[in-house]
């Protein structure tokens, strides 16, 4: 059975050295989606305002098979909801 490796990158890159075996490549792609969702769920607060996150799936030779990139952007209106954050992103009381 083919083995696939799920490397993740947030602010830190984590290399999967064990991998997982899948009978069908579709199952490996599904696992990439689950891995991405788990990353976002486990560190939801860190996701917003960080660099884009990604999951890269490689085969046993290191060839990239699939990649998922996720980038969360906060608009000025969204930032206005954050406590102690001005529209320009600096700290301090919100002045409207």
C-alpha positions in Angstrom: 0.0 0.0 0.0 1.3 3.5 -0.8 2.5 5.6 2.1 1.8 9.3 2.2 3.3 12.0 4.5 1.4 15.0 5.8 3.7 18.0 6.4 2.2 21.0 8.1 3.3 24.6 8.2 1.9 27.4 10.3 4.5 29.7 11.9 6.5 26.4 12.2 7.0 23.6 9.7 6.5 20.1 11.0 7.8 17.3 8.9 5.9 14.0 9.0 8.5 11.3 9.3 6.1 8.3 9.8 3.4 8.8 7.2 0.3 6.8 6.8 -0.7 4.0 4.4 -3.8 4.3 2.2 -5.2 1.9 -0.2 -6.8 4.6 -2.3 -5.3 8.0 -3.1 -8.7 9.6 -2.5 -8.4 8.6 1.1 -5.0 10.3 1.4 -6.6 13.5 0.0 -9.4 13.3 2.5 -6.8 12.9 5.3 -5.1 16.1 4.1 -8.4 18.0 4.5 -8.9 16.5 8.0 -5.4 17.4 9.0 -6.0 21.0 7.8 -9.2 21.2 9.7 -7.6 19.8 12.9 -4.8 22.4 12.6 -7.3 25.2 12.4 -9.5 23.8 15.2 -6.5 23.3 17.6 -5.1 26.8 17.1 -8.1 28.9 15.9 -6.9 32.1 17.7 -3.4 31.8 16.2 -4.8 31.3 12.7 -6.1 34.9 12.3 -3.4 37.4 11.5 -0.7 34.8 10.9 0.9 33.8 7.6 -1.0 31.3 5.4 -1.0 27.8 6.7 -0.5 24.8 4.6 -0.6 21.0 4.4 1.7 19.3 1.9 1.2 15.7 1.1 4.2 13.8 -0.3 4.7 10.2 -1.4 7.5 8.0 -0.1 10.1 9.7 -2.5 9.2 13.2 -1.2 7.3 14.1 -4.4 4.5 16.6 -3.5 1.2 15.1 -4.5 -1.3 17.7 -3.1 -1.1 20.9 -1.1 -3.8 22.9 0.8 -3.2 26.5 1.6 -5.4 28.4 4.1 -5.2 32.1 4.7 -7.6 33.9 7.0 -7.9 37.7 6.6 -9.6 40.1 9.0 -11.2 43.1 7.5 -11.2 46.5 9.2 -14.8 45.9 10.3 -13.7 42.6 11.9 -10.7 44.2 13.6 -13.1 46.8 15.1 -14.7 44.0 17.1 -11.4 43.0 18.8 -10.9 44.6 22.2 -8.2 47.3 22.5 -7.6 47.4 18.7 -7.9 50.5 16.6 -8.8 50.5 12.9 -5.2 51.0 12.0 -4.1 47.9 14.0 -2.4 49.8 16.8 -3.2 49.1 20.4 -5.4 51.4 22.5 -9.0 52.3 22.9 -11.1 52.2 19.8 -11.8 55.7 18.5 -14.7 55.9 16.0 
